[in-house]
Amino acid sequence: GWVRSVRSQKEVLFLHINDGSSLENLQVVADPSLGTRDLTFGSAVEVQGKLVKSPHRMQNMELKAETIRVVGPCDIWSFPLKMKERHPLEYVRQFPHLRCRNNTLGSLLRVRSEATAAIHSFFKENSYVHIHTPIITSNDCEGAGELFKVETSNEAMESAEKNHFFDVPAFLTVSGQLHLEVMAGAFTHVFTFGPTFRAENSQSRRHLAEFYMVEAELSFTESLQDITQVMEDLLKTATSTVLSKCPHDVELFHKYIAPEQKVINVTGRCCSPFMLISYSEAVEILKQAAQTFTFKPEWGCDLQTEHEKYLVKHCGEVPLFVINYPYDLKPFYMRDNEDGPQHTVAAVDLLVPGIGELCGGSLREERLHFIESRLQRYLDLRKYGSVPHGGFGMGFERYLQYLLGVDNIKDVIPFPRFSHSCLL
């Protein structure tokens, strides 16, 4: 592992080493003669000895060293991370190639790994088929975001008459939903969990150019409640798994990064039933609020982040489903509720404390005659064996923000944007 602390006394040498598998270190007790000049904070070592019960209350076991070999020395004077210092995230961001060696980012990456496994496990245990949807695609999924165009390195310099590499313009995917809908014509439950890309030129703390999206489609469902139940079960199961598998890692964030988030997650509120209101009810709540909003709430207008956070706070800081959005606000494929006088569709957003929208989904419009008047190119999926179905999508990094209380979403990804070049 790597040395996290060195304490040399006259008769004994103490080391704390860590192999990255846990926030907890292993204490090594050795004869001072085994120490060398290269045995410093940050150095990589191999230690052989006997694992024995520790006499100290703070640890169960310790290693009585027989040999210590420095595999990789570390110059403590030039190494930007210092022993026993709690570096703020603003400082650590300056060293994207080294930040995984920081306790905070190391904990986050372990949580990310466990959350990924928990999500896959949830879908597998509920008989979902995992689909690898394309990363390079010719569709933009109803304009879900600005696109990154894919072309060969010399294609932009060649004549406009030359054919594209793929014969049609190609882009990095913004969503796997349309491909999942194809698969939902053969499998009753499908999901995908992969990278998606949005080319909005935003440097905010809430947006990423590359992020991971969890998306699912359920066939043979005519109830929006079926969709919300899967969303709720997924969030609760994944969160419960992470809290049980990474208690020390999560505690680090709740103690030092976002103390208020501990109230939401650790006190069991996430295990309580999620609340549910309609879009119309949400607008009335916002209109009656004493708070002044930057964007005035009106029926027919999209909910802004400030509205979403207020609604969650108003409802007791618990996850909140908002359903039945105005027809004109949502994409063509969402199922018409055929209601009046306010025309709505069977859509749902899941709002969570500190973040706002985490998941979005809907029943899909399976009735051919409803779509014929709206869009000609969506019809083949509805001509052959069409069934009532629905689905949802959840931004994975936004889920990690909610779980840990991280303010800047760029802190929850292994490699920040453009950091790859710093490794060269």
Buried (B, 14 or more C-beta within 10 A) or exposed (E): BBBBBBEEEEEEBBBBBBEEEBBEBBBBBBEEEBBEEBBBBBBBBEBEBEEEEBEEEEBEEBBEBEEBEBEEBBEBEEBBBEBEEEBEBEBBBEBBEBBBBBBBBBBBBBBBBBBBBBBBEBBEEBEBBEBEBEBEBEBBBBEBBBBBEBBEEEEEEEEEEEEBEEEEEBBBBBBBBBBBBBBBBEBBBBBBBBEBBBBEEEEEEBBBBBBBBBBBBBBEBBEBEBBBEBBBEBBBBBBBBBBEBBEEBBBBBBEEBBEEBBEBBBEEBBEEEBBBBBBBBBBBBBEEBEEEEEEEBEEEEEBBBBBBBBBBBBBEBBBBBBBBBBBEBBBEBBBBBEEEEBEBBBBBBBBBBBBBBBBBBBBBBBEEEBBEEEEEEBEEBBEEEBBBBBBBBBBBBBBBBBBBBBEBBBBBBEBBEEBEEEEE
